[in-house]
C-alpha cells in the first residue's frame, strides 16, 4: 500500500475512486483556483477578467465617493471637513495600495498588526482594487508568493521521499533474539 492512498501500489484507482494526489497541494488563489500552477484552465482569460473587474470596481467606487462628497457639499459642512474627507480617503487608499501590494510578495510578519490595519484598508478600498488591477498585468495576484511556497514544499517533499528506502515496518529486526 502507498502512503497516501488505499489503492495497492501499481494498481490504478477504480472509476468510483478518485486518485489521491501525493505530496503538497497548491494553495488556490481567489478567482484563479489552482490554474496558476500550470497556467491552464483559461488562466489568461481569468487574468484579463480580474483586471477588468477590479478596474471597473475601482471606477464605481470613485463614483460612490464622488456622490458622498457632493452630499457633504449639499449639507454645507464647510471646506475644512471636505478637505479632511478627501485627505482621509487619499491617505487610506495609499496605505491600502501599499499593504495590498506587499501582501502579494510576502506573508505578513505580524498578523496582529495586519488585523489592526483592516479598518484603514477598508476605508482605502480603492487603493486595494487598484493594486489588484496593476498586479494582474504581471501575474495572478499572489501567484509569485504561492509559487515560491509551493516549490519549496515540493522540494522538501522530494527530499523526504528520496531519503526513505522502503517500508520501515517490513524491515527485519537485527540482533534481537528472544
N, C-alpha and C positions, 0 to 999 in steps of 0.2 A: 504494500500500500504506500502511496505517496503521502507526503506530509500534509498537504493542503486539500486532499480530496478523498472521497470514499471509493473511487474507481481504482482497480488494481493497476499497477504500473504497466504501461504498454497497451492497455485497453482504452479505447475511445469511449467517452461518455455516451449513454444511450440518448435517443431523441427526446426523452422526457427529462433528462438530467442536463442542466446547463453546466458547461465547463467552468470550473472554479479557477480563475487565473492565479498563478503563483507569483509571489513577490509583492513588492509595494505597488499600490494602485495610485494613479494620478489623481490629484485633487481637482474637482470640477470648478470651472470659473463661471460666474454669472453670465448668462446669455450664450455661453460657449460650451458648457459641459466639459467633456474631455476631448473635444475636437482639436484643441490647441496642441495636443501631443504630436499628432501626425499631420496636422493641418488638413484634415479630411472632414466630411460631413458638411459641406458648404461653408467652410471656415471663412473664406473671403467674403461671401455674402453676409455672413454674420458680423464680420468686422465693419463692413460698409453700413449695415443696418444699425449697428451700435453707434457708429459715428453720426449718422443722420438723426437717429433718435435722441442722442444726448445733445446735439446741437439744437434740434427742434425744442427739446425740453428747456434748454437754457434760454432760447429766444422767448418762449412762452413765459418763463419765469421773469424775464426782464419786463415783459408787458404787464404782468401782475404787479411787479414792484413799481412800475410807472403809474398804474392806476392807484396804488396805495399812496404814492407821493402826491398825485393830483387830489386825493381825498384829504391829505394834510393841507394842501393849498386852499381847498374849499372851506375847510374848518378854520382857516385864518389862525393857525397856531404860531405863526411867526417864522422868520427866516432862520433864526438860530436853531429851532427844532428841525427844520427841513435840512439844514446843513449837517446836524448831528445824525439824522437818519441816513442820509446819503453816505456820510463818513463811516457809520457803523456797518452798512451793507458792503461798502468797498473794502474795509479792513477785514471783515469776516470772510468775504469772498476770497481775498488774497491769502489769508491763513488757511482756509479750506482747500484752495487750489494747491498750496504747498504741501499740506499734510496728506492730501489725497495722492499727489504725485509721488511723495516719499513712500506712501503705502504700497505703491506698485513695485518698488525696488527692494524693500526690506520689511520684515515684521517689526512692529513697534517694540522698542527696547523696554518701555514701561507701559504696560497695558492700562494701568490705573490713570496715568496722565492722559492717554488717549480717550479714556472714558470721560474725563473732566472736560475735554475739548469737544465732546459730542454736541452740546448745545451751540457752541460757536460755529461748528461745521454745519449744523442745521440752518443757522441764520445765513451762512455764506454758501448755501447750496448751489448757487450759480457758479461759484468757483470750482466746486466738486464736479459739476456737469461739464464744465469746460476742460478740466483736467482729463476727464474720461474721454471727451471728444478728441483732444490732441493726442492722447496716448494710442488711440485706435489707428493712427496713421503708421505707427511702427510695429505694433503688436496688439494682441488682445490684452486689455488692461490687467496687469498682474501675471502675465504669461512668463516673463523673464524670471521672476521670483519663484513661481511654481515649478518651472522647468529646472531651475538650479536645484531646488529641494528634491524634485523627483529623480534627477540624475544622481544626486548624492545618495539617495535612498537605494536606488538600483545598484550603485557601486558597492554600497555596504552589504546589500543582499547577495550580490555575486561573490563578494569576498567571503561572506559567511558560508555560502553554499559550497564554494570551492574548497574550503578548509575541512569539510566533512568527508569522511570516507565510509559510506555505508550506514547501516542501521546499528547504532550502539547497543541496542537490546539484543541483537542477534550475535554479538561477539561472544566468544568462549572466554570463560574466566581462566586466567593463567595462574598457576602456582598455588591454587587453593584446593586442597583435597580434604574432604570431610570425613 
